């Protein structure tokens, strides 16, 4: 039994040649990859930026807390400043920031520094650069986010005066 084509002229066989471009198989993979790249690359970059901002927040918070406590527990103002700078350096280094401790720390006292009952205020401001931004772009447009933290520590009321 021979099959005759449904369409076409009588006596002539209609042969359809399948086109490579009319077949839809494989398009879902291409569309998925295009959509995944379009959505996942910005999402991954956002996660990296938020991770660096969180590290900057941790560094600023720990540095300000440790600096105020170190200064408030020192016997002299010079020793307190040195201890505060060392504490800030350790906190920044722990989170991967290479800023100079003297540039990011500001210490103030409520009354005479290291007098019993006075307060020591430490403010730390860390500049968090955005990841994977080339230096030539960074020189034209500031692409950093400033993160700051403040902590106050009381000097012990029952300590001997310096």
Beta strands, then each sheet from edge to edge (+ up, - down):
strand 1: 105-109
strand 2: 119-129
strand 3: 144-154
sheet 1: 1+ 2- 3+
end
